[in-house]
Amino acid sequence: MMNQKTEFQKSMATYALLIAVTGLFLTSIVVAAMVTDQNIFSMLPKFSWDMVNTWDKIFNQ
């Protein structure tokens, strides 16, 4: 009898691969930013509570 993987083991292997590939992708972005002397966080927009709609604004439109 052959040793076949269960569906759970296949799913976990797939998730592990996806996490590894995503980690490699994000790491490559960070490394590229470090090599080019860029600050990644300065490129992101600043969060302001003024951007958040309040329930009053939503219901009164």
PDB file of N, H, CA, C and O in Angstrom:
ATOM      1  N   MET A   1       0.848  -1.184   0.000  1.00  0.00           N
ATOM      2  CA  MET A   1       0.000   0.000   0.000  1.00  0.00           C
ATOM      3  C   MET A   1       0.890   1.242   0.000  1.00  0.00           C
ATOM      4  O   MET A   1       1.836   1.349   0.780  1.00  0.00           O
ATOM      5  N   MET A   2       0.568   2.161  -0.877  1.00  0.00           N
ATOM      6  H   MET A   2      -0.201   2.075  -1.511  1.00  0.00           H
ATOM      7  CA  MET A   2       1.380   3.369  -0.998  1.00  0.00           C
ATOM      8  C   MET A   2       1.029   4.354   0.108  1.00  0.00           C
ATOM      9  O   MET A   2      -0.109   4.400   0.575  1.00  0.00           O
ATOM     10  N   ASN A   3       2.002   5.127   0.514  1.00  0.00           N
ATOM     11  H   ASN A   3       2.927   5.090   0.135  1.00  0.00           H
ATOM     12  CA  ASN A   3       1.798   6.137   1.550  1.00  0.00           C
ATOM     13  C   ASN A   3       1.272   7.408   0.879  1.00  0.00           C
ATOM     14  O   ASN A   3       2.050   8.198   0.347  1.00  0.00           O
ATOM     15  N   GLN A   4      -0.029   7.600   0.905  1.00  0.00           N
ATOM     16  H   GLN A   4      -0.662   6.958   1.338  1.00  0.00           H
ATOM     17  CA  GLN A   4      -0.628   8.763   0.262  1.00  0.00           C
ATOM     18  C   GLN A   4      -0.914   9.830   1.301  1.00  0.00           C
ATOM     19  O   GLN A   4      -1.273   9.535   2.441  1.00  0.00           O
ATOM     20  N   LYS A   5      -0.744  11.090   0.877  1.00  0.00           N
ATOM     21  H   LYS A   5      -0.452  11.330  -0.049  1.00  0.00           H
ATOM     22  CA  LYS A   5      -1.014  12.205   1.780  1.00  0.00           C
ATOM     23  C   LYS A   5      -2.521  12.403   1.924  1.00  0.00           C
ATOM     24  O   LYS A   5      -3.287  12.207   0.981  1.00  0.00           O
ATOM     25  N   THR A   6      -2.911  12.788   3.107  1.00  0.00           N
ATOM     26  H   THR A   6      -2.288  12.947   3.873  1.00  0.00           H
ATOM     27  CA  THR A   6      -4.314  13.119   3.317  1.00  0.00           C
ATOM     28  C   THR A   6      -4.577  14.514   2.762  1.00  0.00           C
ATOM     29  O   THR A   6      -3.648  15.265   2.466  1.00  0.00           O
ATOM     30  N   GLU A   7      -5.840  14.840   2.628  1.00  0.00           N
ATOM     31  H   GLU A   7      -6.595  14.230   2.869  1.00  0.00           H
ATOM     32  CA  GLU A   7      -6.211  16.173   2.129  1.00  0.00           C
ATOM     33  C   GLU A   7      -5.698  17.259   3.071  1.00  0.00           C
ATOM     34  O   GLU A   7      -5.284  18.329   2.624  1.00  0.00           O
ATOM     35  N   PHE A   8      -5.727  16.982   4.377  1.00  0.00           N
ATOM     36  H   PHE A   8      -6.063  16.114   4.740  1.00  0.00           H
ATOM     37  CA  PHE A   8      -5.227  17.957   5.350  1.00  0.00           C
ATOM     38  C   PHE A   8      -3.737  18.226   5.132  1.00  0.00           C
ATOM     39  O   PHE A   8      -3.304  19.378   5.160  1.00  0.00           O
ATOM     40  N   GLN A   9      -2.960  17.175   4.916  1.00  0.00           N
ATOM     41  H   GLN A   9      -3.312  16.239   4.893  1.00  0.00           H
ATOM     42  CA  GLN A   9      -1.524  17.348   4.685  1.00  0.00           C
ATOM     43  C   GLN A   9      -1.257  18.112   3.396  1.00  0.00           C
ATOM     44  O   GLN A   9      -0.344  18.937   3.342  1.00  0.00           O
ATOM     45  N   LYS A  10      -2.044  17.846   2.362  1.00  0.00           N
ATOM     46  H   LYS A  10      -2.785  17.176   2.406  1.00  0.00           H
ATOM     47  CA  LYS A  10      -1.891  18.575   1.103  1.00  0.00           C
ATOM     48  C   LYS A  10      -2.219  20.054   1.301  1.00  0.00           C
ATOM     49  O   LYS A  10      -1.521  20.929   0.788  1.00  0.00           O
ATOM     50  N   SER A  11      -3.284  20.317   2.046  1.00  0.00           N
ATOM     51  H   SER A  11      -3.851  19.606   2.462  1.00  0.00           H
ATOM     52  CA  SER A  11      -3.678  21.706   2.311  1.00  0.00           C
ATOM     53  C   SER A  11      -2.594  22.437   3.095  1.00  0.00           C
ATOM     54  O   SER A  11      -2.250  23.574   2.772  1.00  0.00           O
ATOM     55  N   MET A  12      -2.057  21.792   4.119  1.00  0.00           N
ATOM     56  H   MET A  12      -2.336  20.868   4.382  1.00  0.00           H
ATOM     57  CA  MET A  12      -1.017  22.421   4.931  1.00  0.00           C
ATOM     58  C   MET A  12       0.245  22.676   4.113  1.00  0.00           C
ATOM     59  O   MET A  12       0.901  23.703   4.290  1.00  0.00           O
ATOM     60  N   ALA A  13       0.585  21.756   3.227  1.00  0.00           N
ATOM     61  H   ALA A  13       0.053  20.922   3.084  1.00  0.00           H
ATOM     62  CA  ALA A  13       1.755  21.953   2.363  1.00  0.00           C
ATOM     63  C   ALA A  13       1.524  23.127   1.420  1.00  0.00           C
ATOM     64  O   ALA A  13       2.444  23.901   1.157  1.00  0.00           O
ATOM     65  N   THR A  14       0.312  23.263   0.915  1.00  0.00           N
ATOM     66  H   THR A  14      -0.435  22.634   1.129  1.00  0.00           H
ATOM     67  CA  THR A  14      -0.018  24.378   0.024  1.00  0.00           C
ATOM     68  C   THR A  14       0.044  25.702   0.776  1.00  0.00           C
ATOM     69  O   THR A  14       0.613  26.676   0.283  1.00  0.00           O
ATOM     70  N   TYR A  15      -0.543  25.736   1.975  1.00  0.00           N
ATOM     71  H   TYR A  15      -1.004  24.945   2.376  1.00  0.00           H
ATOM     72  CA  TYR A  15      -0.494  26.962   2.775  1.00  0.00           C
ATOM     73  C   TYR A  15       0.937  27.329   3.144  1.00  0.00           C
ATOM     74  O   TYR A  15       1.295  28.507   3.120  1.00  0.00           O
ATOM     75  N   ALA A  16       1.744  26.360   3.477  1.00  0.00           N
ATOM     76  H   ALA A  16       1.453  25.404   3.496  1.00  0.00           H
ATOM     77  CA  ALA A  16       3.144  26.623   3.814  1.00  0.00           C
ATOM     78  C   ALA A  16       3.880  27.202   2.612  1.00  0.00           C
ATOM     79  O   ALA A  16       4.677  28.130   2.753  1.00  0.00           O
ATOM     80  N   LEU A  17       3.612  26.654   1.435  1.00  0.00           N
ATOM     81  H   LEU A  17       2.965  25.900   1.321  1.00  0.00           H
ATOM     82  CA  LEU A  17       4.237  27.175   0.218  1.00  0.00           C
ATOM     83  C   LEU A  17       3.790  28.608  -0.060  1.00  0.00           C
ATOM     84  O   LEU A  17       4.612  29.456  -0.409  1.00  0.00           O
ATOM     85  N   LEU A  18       2.503  28.882   0.090  1.00  0.00           N
ATOM     86  H   LEU A  18       1.835  28.193   0.373  1.00  0.00           H
ATOM     87  CA  LEU A  18       1.994  30.237  -0.142  1.00  0.00           C
ATOM     88  C   LEU A  18       2.586  31.239   0.845  1.00  0.00           C
ATOM     89  O   LEU A  18       2.928  32.358   0.463  1.00  0.00           O
ATOM     90  N   ILE A  19       2.708  30.845   2.107  1.00  0.00           N
ATOM     91  H   ILE A  19       2.430  29.936   2.417  1.00  0.00           H
ATOM     92  CA  ILE A  19       3.299  31.722   3.113  1.00  0.00           C
ATOM     93  C   ILE A  19       4.767  31.983   2.787  1.00  0.00           C
ATOM     94  O   ILE A  19       5.245  33.110   2.920  1.00  0.00           O
ATOM     95  N   ALA A  20       5.480  30.943   2.360  1.00  0.00           N
ATOM     96  H   ALA A  20       5.092  30.028   2.252  1.00  0.00           H
ATOM     97  CA  ALA A  20       6.894  31.095   2.017  1.00  0.00           C
ATOM     98  C   ALA A  20       7.073  32.019   0.811  1.00  0.00           C
ATOM     99  O   ALA A  20       7.956  32.877   0.811  1.00  0.00           O
ATOM    100  N   VAL A  21       6.247  31.849  -0.203  1.00  0.00           N
ATOM    101  H   VAL A  21       5.530  31.152  -0.203  1.00  0.00           H
ATOM    102  CA  VAL A  21       6.350  32.683  -1.410  1.00  0.00           C
ATOM    103  C   VAL A  21       5.988  34.133  -1.078  1.00  0.00           C
ATOM    104  O   VAL A  21       6.644  35.062  -1.551  1.00  0.00           O
ATOM    105  N   THR A  22       4.957  34.324  -0.274  1.00  0.00           N
ATOM    106  H   THR A  22       4.425  33.569   0.110  1.00  0.00           H
ATOM    107  CA  THR A  22       4.574  35.681   0.136  1.00  0.00           C
ATOM    108  C   THR A  22       5.688  36.325   0.961  1.00  0.00           C
ATOM    109  O   THR A  22       6.002  37.499   0.767  1.00  0.00           O
ATOM    110  N   GLY A  23       6.278  35.573   1.868  1.00  0.00           N
ATOM    111  H   GLY A  23       6.023  34.619   2.026  1.00  0.00           H
ATOM    112  CA  GLY A  23       7.394  36.089   2.661  1.00  0.00           C
ATOM    113  C   GLY A  23       8.583  36.453   1.795  1.00  0.00           C
ATOM    114  O   GLY A  23       9.230  37.475   2.022  1.00  0.00           O
ATOM    115  N   LEU A  24       8.874  35.625   0.807  1.00  0.00           N
ATOM    116  H   LEU A  24       8.348  34.795   0.622  1.00  0.00           H
ATOM    117  CA  LEU A  24       9.968  35.927  -0.117  1.00  0.00           C
ATOM    118  C   LEU A  24       9.681  37.191  -0.923  1.00  0.00           C
ATOM    119  O   LEU A  24      10.574  38.009  -1.141  1.00  0.00           O
ATOM    120  N   PHE A  25       8.440  37.346  -1.363  1.00  0.00           N
ATOM    121  H   PHE A  25       7.714  36.681  -1.186  1.00  0.00           H
ATOM    122  CA  PHE A  25       8.046  38.534  -2.118  1.00  0.00           C
ATOM    123  C   PHE A  25       8.198  39.806  -1.279  1.00  0.00           C
ATOM    124  O   PHE A  25       8.780  40.792  -1.730  1.00  0.00           O
ATOM    125  N   LEU A  26       7.669  39.771  -0.055  1.00  0.00           N
ATOM    126  H   LEU A  26       7.196  38.970   0.312  1.00  0.00           H
ATOM    127  CA  LEU A  26       7.758  40.949   0.814  1.00  0.00           C
ATOM    128  C   LEU A  26       9.204  41.235   1.210  1.00  0.00           C
ATOM    129  O   LEU A  26       9.602  42.396   1.311  1.00  0.00           O
ATOM    130  N   THR A  27       9.986  40.189   1.435  1.00  0.00           N
ATOM    131  H   THR A  27       9.662  39.247   1.353  1.00  0.00           H
ATOM    132  CA  THR A  27      11.400  40.366   1.759  1.00  0.00           C
ATOM    133  C   THR A  27      12.146  41.001   0.595  1.00  0.00           C
ATOM    134  O   THR A  27      13.023  41.839   0.803  1.00  0.00           O
ATOM    135  N   SER A  28      11.804  40.607  -0.633  1.00  0.00           N
ATOM    136  H   SER A  28      11.091  39.926  -0.802  1.00  0.00           H
ATOM    137  CA  SER A  28      12.475  41.200  -1.792  1.00  0.00           C
ATOM    138  C   SER A  28      12.152  42.683  -1.918  1.00  0.00           C
ATOM    139  O   SER A  28      12.999  43.464  -2.353  1.00  0.00           O
ATOM    140  N   ILE A  29      10.931  43.084  -1.541  1.00  0.00           N
ATOM    141  H   ILE A  29      10.243  42.450  -1.188  1.00  0.00           H
ATOM    142  CA  ILE A  29      10.578  44.506  -1.564  1.00  0.00           C
ATOM    143  C   ILE A  29      11.405  45.271  -0.540  1.00  0.00           C
ATOM    144  O   ILE A  29      11.924  46.348  -0.833  1.00  0.00           O
ATOM    145  N   VAL A  30      11.528  44.715   0.662  1.00  0.00           N
ATOM    146  H   VAL A  30      11.107  43.840   0.900  1.00  0.00           H
ATOM    147  CA  VAL A  30      12.304  45.377   1.722  1.00  0.00           C
ATOM    148  C   VAL A  30      13.775  45.466   1.326  1.00  0.00           C
ATOM    149  O   VAL A  30      14.406  46.504   1.530  1.00  0.00           O
ATOM    150  N   VAL A  31      14.325  44.401   0.768  1.00  0.00           N
ATOM    151  H   VAL A  31      13.813  43.558   0.603  1.00  0.00           H
ATOM    152  CA  VAL A  31      15.734  44.406   0.350  1.00  0.00           C
ATOM    153  C   VAL A  31      15.952  45.417  -0.768  1.00  0.00           C
ATOM    154  O   VAL A  31      16.945  46.143  -0.756  1.00  0.00           O
ATOM    155  N   ALA A  32      15.041  45.474  -1.729  1.00  0.00           N
ATOM    156  H   ALA A  32      14.233  44.884  -1.738  1.00  0.00           H
ATOM    157  CA  ALA A  32      15.167  46.443  -2.818  1.00  0.00           C
ATOM    158  C   ALA A  32      15.112  47.870  -2.282  1.00  0.00           C
ATOM    159  O   ALA A  32      15.834  48.741  -2.766  1.00  0.00           O
ATOM    160  N   ALA A  33      14.269  48.113  -1.296  1.00  0.00           N
ATOM    161  H   ALA A  33      13.682  47.405  -0.903  1.00  0.00           H
ATOM    162  CA  ALA A  33      14.189  49.448  -0.697  1.00  0.00           C
ATOM    163  C   ALA A  33      15.477  49.783   0.043  1.00  0.00           C
ATOM    164  O   ALA A  33      15.942  50.922  -0.007  1.00  0.00           O
ATOM    165  N   MET A  34      16.053  48.808   0.726  1.00  0.00           N
ATOM    166  H   MET A  34      15.674  47.883   0.767  1.00  0.00           H
ATOM    167  CA  MET A  34      17.303  49.050   1.449  1.00  0.00           C
ATOM    168  C   MET A  34      18.450  49.314   0.477  1.00  0.00           C
ATOM    169  O   MET A  34      19.286  50.184   0.724  1.00  0.00           O
ATOM    170  N   VAL A  35      18.494  48.567  -0.629  1.00  0.00           N
ATOM    171  H   VAL A  35      17.815  47.861  -0.830  1.00  0.00           H
ATOM    172  CA  VAL A  35      19.569  48.731  -1.610  1.00  0.00           C
ATOM    173  C   VAL A  35      19.486  50.097  -2.280  1.00  0.00           C
ATOM    174  O   VAL A  35      20.511  50.725  -2.546  1.00  0.00           O
ATOM    175  N   THR A  36      18.263  50.559  -2.552  1.00  0.00           N
ATOM    176  H   THR A  36      17.430  50.049  -2.335  1.00  0.00           H
ATOM    177  CA  THR A  36      18.082  51.853  -3.222  1.00  0.00           C
ATOM    178  C   THR A  36      17.945  53.001  -2.238  1.00  0.00           C
ATOM    179  O   THR A  36      17.653  54.129  -2.635  1.00  0.00           O
ATOM    180  N   ASP A  37      18.152  52.722  -0.957  1.00  0.00           N
ATOM    181  H   ASP A  37      18.389  51.806  -0.634  1.00  0.00           H
ATOM    182  CA  ASP A  37      18.128  53.749   0.088  1.00  0.00           C
ATOM    183  C   ASP A  37      16.778  54.481   0.133  1.00  0.00           C
ATOM    184  O   ASP A  37      16.723  55.710   0.182  1.00  0.00           O
ATOM    185  N   GLN A  38      15.711  53.707   0.115  1.00  0.00           N
ATOM    186  H   GLN A  38      15.756  52.709   0.075  1.00  0.00           H
ATOM    187  CA  GLN A  38      14.360  54.261   0.189  1.00  0.00           C
ATOM    188  C   GLN A  38      13.732  53.881   1.528  1.00  0.00           C
ATOM    189  O   GLN A  38      14.064  52.848   2.110  1.00  0.00           O
ATOM    190  N   ASN A  39      12.835  54.713   1.999  1.00  0.00           N
ATOM    191  H   ASN A  39      12.565  55.552   1.525  1.00  0.00           H
ATOM    192  CA  ASN A  39      12.080  54.410   3.203  1.00  0.00           C
ATOM    193  C   ASN A  39      10.676  53.990   2.775  1.00  0.00           C
ATOM    194  O   ASN A  39       9.899  54.813   2.289  1.00  0.00           O
ATOM    195  N   ILE A  40      10.354  52.717   2.956  1.00  0.00           N
ATOM    196  H   ILE A  40      10.985  52.049   3.351  1.00  0.00           H
ATOM    197  CA  ILE A  40       9.067  52.192   2.502  1.00  0.00           C
ATOM    198  C   ILE A  40       7.912  52.894   3.207  1.00  0.00           C
ATOM    199  O   ILE A  40       6.909  53.226   2.575  1.00  0.00           O
ATOM    200  N   PHE A  41       8.047  53.119   4.498  1.00  0.00           N
ATOM    201  H   PHE A  41       8.862  52.849   5.011  1.00  0.00           H
ATOM    202  CA  PHE A  41       6.939  53.664   5.270  1.00  0.00           C
ATOM    203  C   PHE A  41       6.651  55.115   4.921  1.00  0.00           C
ATOM    204  O   PHE A  41       5.526  55.575   5.116  1.00  0.00           O
ATOM    205  N   SER A  42       7.623  55.842   4.416  1.00  0.00           N
ATOM    206  H   SER A  42       8.537  55.468   4.257  1.00  0.00           H
ATOM    207  CA  SER A  42       7.363  57.215   4.016  1.00  0.00           C
ATOM    208  C   SER A  42       6.550  57.271   2.728  1.00  0.00           C
ATOM    209  O   SER A  42       5.954  58.302   2.418  1.00  0.00           O
ATOM    210  N   MET A  43       6.518  56.173   1.973  1.00  0.00           N
ATOM    211  H   MET A  43       7.003  55.334   2.224  1.00  0.00           H
ATOM    212  CA  MET A  43       5.743  56.130   0.733  1.00  0.00           C
ATOM    213  C   MET A  43       4.265  55.835   0.990  1.00  0.00           C
ATOM    214  O   MET A  43       3.421  56.111   0.136  1.00  0.00           O
ATOM    215  N   LEU A  44       3.951  55.284   2.145  1.00  0.00           N
ATOM    216  H   LEU A  44       4.636  55.060   2.838  1.00  0.00           H
ATOM    217  CA  LEU A  44       2.561  54.972   2.469  1.00  0.00           C
ATOM    218  C   LEU A  44       1.837  56.246   2.894  1.00  0.00           C
ATOM    219  O   LEU A  44       2.439  57.113   3.528  1.00  0.00           O
ATOM    220  N   PRO A  45       0.560  56.372   2.556  1.00  0.00           N
ATOM    221  CA  PRO A  45      -0.174  57.572   2.973  1.00  0.00           C
ATOM    222  C   PRO A  45      -0.357  57.589   4.492  1.00  0.00           C
ATOM    223  O   PRO A  45      -0.478  56.542   5.128  1.00  0.00           O
ATOM    224  N   LYS A  46      -0.373  58.765   5.044  1.00  0.00           N
ATOM    225  H   LYS A  46      -0.275  59.615   4.528  1.00  0.00           H
ATOM    226  CA  LYS A  46      -0.569  58.913   6.484  1.00  0.00           C
ATOM    227  C   LYS A  46      -2.044  58.720   6.811  1.00  0.00           C
ATOM    228  O   LYS A  46      -2.916  59.228   6.106  1.00  0.00           O
ATOM    229  N   PHE A  47      -2.316  57.994   7.868  1.00  0.00           N
ATOM    230  H   PHE A  47      -1.608  57.581   8.441  1.00  0.00           H
ATOM    231  CA  PHE A  47      -3.696  57.750   8.289  1.00  0.00           C
ATOM    232  C   PHE A  47      -4.176  58.924   9.119  1.00  0.00           C
ATOM    233  O   PHE A  47      -3.472  59.418  10.000  1.00  0.00           O
ATOM    234  N   SER A  48      -5.375  59.354   8.822  1.00  0.00           N
ATOM    235  H   SER A  48      -5.947  58.953   8.107  1.00  0.00           H
ATOM    236  CA  SER A  48      -5.987  60.418   9.590  1.00  0.00           C
ATOM    237  C   SER A  48      -7.421  60.020   9.912  1.00  0.00           C
ATOM    238  O   SER A  48      -8.112  59.434   9.079  1.00  0.00           O
ATOM    239  N   TRP A  49      -7.859  60.338  11.114  1.00  0.00           N
ATOM    240  H   TRP A  49      -7.297  60.813  11.790  1.00  0.00           H
ATOM    241  CA  TRP A  49      -9.233  60.017  11.476  1.00  0.00           C
ATOM    242  C   TRP A  49     -10.223  60.831  10.668  1.00  0.00           C
ATOM    243  O   TRP A  49     -11.405  60.490  10.629  1.00  0.00           O
ATOM    244  N   ASP A  50      -9.771  61.903  10.018  1.00  0.00           N
ATOM    245  H   ASP A  50      -8.811  62.179  10.049  1.00  0.00           H
ATOM    246  CA  ASP A  50     -10.655  62.687   9.157  1.00  0.00           C
ATOM    247  C   ASP A  50     -11.092  61.885   7.927  1.00  0.00           C
ATOM    248  O   ASP A  50     -12.107  62.200   7.306  1.00  0.00           O
ATOM    249  N   MET A  51     -10.327  60.856   7.582  1.00  0.00           N
ATOM    250  H   MET A  51      -9.502  60.601   8.086  1.00  0.00           H
ATOM    251  CA  MET A  51     -10.674  60.035   6.426  1.00  0.00           C
ATOM    252  C   MET A  51     -11.793  59.046   6.747  1.00  0.00           C
ATOM    253  O   MET A  51     -12.395  58.479   5.834  1.00  0.00           O
ATOM    254  N   VAL A  52     -12.073  58.839   8.007  1.00  0.00           N
ATOM    255  H   VAL A  52     -11.585  59.300   8.748  1.00  0.00           H
ATOM    256  CA  VAL A  52     -13.067  57.856   8.419  1.00  0.00           C
ATOM    257  C   VAL A  52     -14.435  58.528   8.463  1.00  0.00           C
ATOM    258  O   VAL A  52     -14.619  59.569   9.093  1.00  0.00           O
ATOM    259  N   ASN A  53     -15.381  57.908   7.781  1.00  0.00           N
ATOM    260  H   ASN A  53     -15.232  57.062   7.269  1.00  0.00           H
ATOM    261  CA  ASN A  53     -16.744  58.441   7.822  1.00  0.00           C
ATOM    262  C   ASN A  53     -17.380  58.115   9.160  1.00  0.00           C
ATOM    263  O   ASN A  53     -17.237  57.008   9.678  1.00  0.00           O
ATOM    264  N   THR A  54     -18.076  59.081   9.705  1.00  0.00           N
ATOM    265  H   THR A  54     -18.192  59.980   9.284  1.00  0.00           H
ATOM    266  CA  THR A  54     -18.819  58.823  10.936  1.00  0.00           C
ATOM    267  C   THR A  54     -20.219  58.362  10.551  1.00  0.00           C
ATOM    268  O   THR A  54     -20.657  58.562   9.419  1.00  0.00           O
ATOM    269  N   TRP A  55     -20.914  57.747  11.500  1.00  0.00           N
ATOM    270  H   TRP A  55     -20.558  57.585  12.421  1.00  0.00           H
ATOM    271  CA  TRP A  55     -22.276  57.278  11.199  1.00  0.00           C
ATOM    272  C   TRP A  55     -23.183  58.440  10.883  1.00  0.00           C
ATOM    273  O   TRP A  55     -24.095  58.298  10.068  1.00  0.00           O
ATOM    274  N   ASP A  56     -22.966  59.600  11.507  1.00  0.00           N
ATOM    275  H   ASP A  56     -22.226  59.716  12.169  1.00  0.00           H
ATOM    276  CA  ASP A  56     -23.787  60.772  11.205  1.00  0.00           C
ATOM    277  C   ASP A  56     -23.643  61.169   9.742  1.00  0.00           C
ATOM    278  O   ASP A  56     -24.637  61.450   9.073  1.00  0.00           O
ATOM    279  N   LYS A  57     -22.428  61.192   9.252  1.00  0.00           N
ATOM    280  H   LYS A  57     -21.621  60.963   9.796  1.00  0.00           H
ATOM    281  CA  LYS A  57     -22.214  61.555   7.845  1.00  0.00           C
ATOM    282  C   LYS A  57     -22.842  60.526   6.904  1.00  0.00           C
ATOM    283  O   LYS A  57     -23.384  60.881   5.858  1.00  0.00           O
ATOM    284  N   ILE A  58     -22.766  59.259   7.282  1.00  0.00           N
ATOM    285  H   ILE A  58     -22.326  58.970   8.132  1.00  0.00           H
ATOM    286  CA  ILE A  58     -23.313  58.205   6.416  1.00  0.00           C
ATOM    287  C   ILE A  58     -24.835  58.310   6.355  1.00  0.00           C
ATOM    288  O   ILE A  58     -25.413  58.230   5.272  1.00  0.00           O
ATOM    289  N   PHE A  59     -25.487  58.488   7.496  1.00  0.00           N
ATOM    290  H   PHE A  59     -25.018  58.553   8.376  1.00  0.00           H
ATOM    291  CA  PHE A  59     -26.948  58.511   7.518  1.00  0.00           C
ATOM    292  C   PHE A  59     -27.531  59.819   7.004  1.00  0.00           C
ATOM    293  O   PHE A  59     -28.673  59.839   6.546  1.00  0.00           O
ATOM    294  N   ASN A  60     -26.777  60.910   7.068  1.00  0.00           N
ATOM    295  H   ASN A  60     -25.848  60.893   7.439  1.00  0.00           H
ATOM    296  CA  ASN A  60     -27.291  62.209   6.646  1.00  0.00           C
ATOM    297  C   ASN A  60     -27.001  62.533   5.190  1.00  0.00           C
ATOM    298  O   ASN A  60     -27.214  63.669   4.766  1.00  0.00           O
ATOM    299  N   GLN A  61     -26.533  61.592   4.431  1.00  0.00           N
ATOM    300  H   GLN A  61     -26.361  60.669   4.775  1.00  0.00           H
ATOM    301  CA  GLN A  61     -26.255  61.867   3.019  1.00  0.00           C
ATOM    302  C   GLN A  61     -27.488  61.671   2.169  1.00  0.00           C
ATOM    303  O   GLN A  61     -27.435  61.859   0.953  1.00  0.00           O
TER     304      GLN A  61
END
